[in-house]
């Protein structure tokens, strides 16, 4: 039951961060980006791999731009950060 509340809190926190101006989204966005895989692993352990797979799909969909940025940096490219 606690996992459910943590997931609900994460969803509300991500909706709140999305309403912030872009320059104020970085620090809370990174915290959410790091917390999501932990929650997804816990979902996979408690509920099952299919629900964890749905969580991964939702995570990748929500964080597609930051993930693209991180992948470009890892490849040695110099991606542009939005203003």
C-alpha positions in Angstrom: 0.0 0.0 0.0 2.9 2.3 0.7 4.2 1.8 -2.8 0.9 3.0 -4.2 1.1 6.2 -2.2 4.7 6.8 -3.3 3.7 6.4 -6.9 0.7 8.7 -6.5 3.0 11.3 -4.8 5.5 10.9 -7.7 2.7 11.6 -10.2 1.5 14.7 -8.4 5.1 15.9 -8.0 5.8 15.5 -11.7 2.6 17.3 -12.7 3.7 20.2 -10.4 7.2 20.3 -11.8 5.7 20.4 -15.3 3.9 23.6 -14.5 7.1 25.4 -13.5 9.0 27.5 -16.0 11.7 25.6 -17.9 14.7 27.0 -16.0 13.2 26.0 -12.6 12.4 22.4 -13.7 16.0 21.1 -13.7 16.6 20.2 -10.1 13.2 18.7 -9.2 13.1 17.1 -12.6 16.4 15.3 -12.0 15.1 14.1 -8.6 12.0 12.7 -10.3 14.2 11.2 -13.1 16.3 9.4 -10.5 13.3 8.3 -8.4 11.3 6.8 -11.2 13.5 3.7 -11.9 13.5 2.9 -8.2 9.7 3.0 -8.2 9.5 1.0 -11.4 11.8 -1.7 -9.9 9.7 -1.8 -6.8 6.5 -2.1 -8.9 8.1 -5.0 -10.8 8.9 -6.8 -7.5 5.5 -6.3 -5.9 3.1 -6.4 -8.8 4.8 -8.1 -11.7 7.0 -7.6 -14.7 4.1 -6.5 -17.0 3.2 -3.6 -14.8 6.8 -2.6 -14.6 7.0 -2.7 -18.4 4.1 -0.4 -18.5 5.8 1.9 -16.0 9.0 1.9 -18.2 6.9 2.8 -21.2 5.3 5.7 -19.3 8.6 6.8 -17.9 10.3 6.9 -21.4 7.3 8.7 -22.8 7.3 11.4 -20.1 11.1 11.9 -20.0 11.9 11.5 -23.7 13.6 14.9 -24.1 15.9 14.6 -21.0 16.7 11.0 -22.0 17.6 12.2 -25.5 19.8 14.9 -24.0 21.6 12.4 -21.7 22.1 9.9 -24.6 23.5 12.7 -26.9 25.9 13.8 -24.1 27.0 10.2 -23.6 27.7 9.9 -27.3 29.9 13.0 -27.2 27.6 15.3 -29.0 26.8 18.8 -27.8 23.0 19.1 -27.6 21.3 22.5 -27.1 19.4 23.2 -23.9 16.1 25.0 -24.4 15.9 28.6 -23.0 
